[in-house]
Amino acid sequence: MDLVSCLFCKIASKEIPVKIVYEDEYCVVFPDIAPQAPVHLIAIPKKHLKNLAETPVNDYDILSHLLGVLKIQATEQKISEKGYRIVLNTNSEGGQSVYHLHFHLLGGRTMNWPPG
């Protein structure tokens, strides 16, 4: 996928407007358009990374940053105490549908296992 047509790159650059719940120089967090839980946020790096499998070692700090931001968001969304799930899908069999690395933060209900 070229960066010109990447949905999440367009969101990060504000070409496509979304309700942003958090933003800093490295990432953007916004609600999922098809929520699977009462709280379902998407966290994306502003830098285009296709997925975890293709993320170079020198960009691992972005992954760490995103996880830290999601920890804070879980507290702000009041789901931290009861629990939440963070999901990172990679490639088609892993459930990835947008090929821009992104984490899902889900909470506000009991999560089942296995996820399916």
Rosetta blueprint (number, residue, H / E / L):
1 M L
2 D L
3 L H
4 V H
5 S H
6 C L
7 L H
8 F H
9 C H
10 K H
11 I H
12 A H
13 S L
14 K L
15 E L
16 I L
17 P L
18 V L
19 K L
20 I L
21 V L
22 Y E
23 E E
24 D L
25 E L
26 Y L
27 C E
28 V E
29 V E
30 F E
31 P E
32 D L
33 I L
34 A L
35 P L
36 Q L
37 A L
38 P L
39 V E
40 H E
41 L E
42 I E
43 A E
44 I E
45 P E
46 K L
47 K L
48 H L
49 L L
50 K L
51 N L
52 L L
53 A L
54 E L
55 T L
56 P L
57 V H
58 N H
59 D H
60 Y H
61 D H
62 I H
63 L H
64 S H
65 H H
66 L H
67 L H
68 G H
69 V H
70 L H
71 K H
72 I H
73 Q H
74 A H
75 T H
76 E H
77 Q L
78 K L
79 I L
80 S L
81 E L
82 K L
83 G L
84 Y E
85 R E
86 I E
87 V E
88 L L
89 N L
90 T L
91 N L
92 S H
93 E H
94 G H
95 G L
96 Q L
97 S L
98 V L
99 Y L
100 H L
101 L L
102 H L
103 F E
104 H E
105 L E
106 L E
107 G E
108 G L
109 R L
110 T L
111 M L
112 N L
113 W L
114 P L
115 P L
116 G L
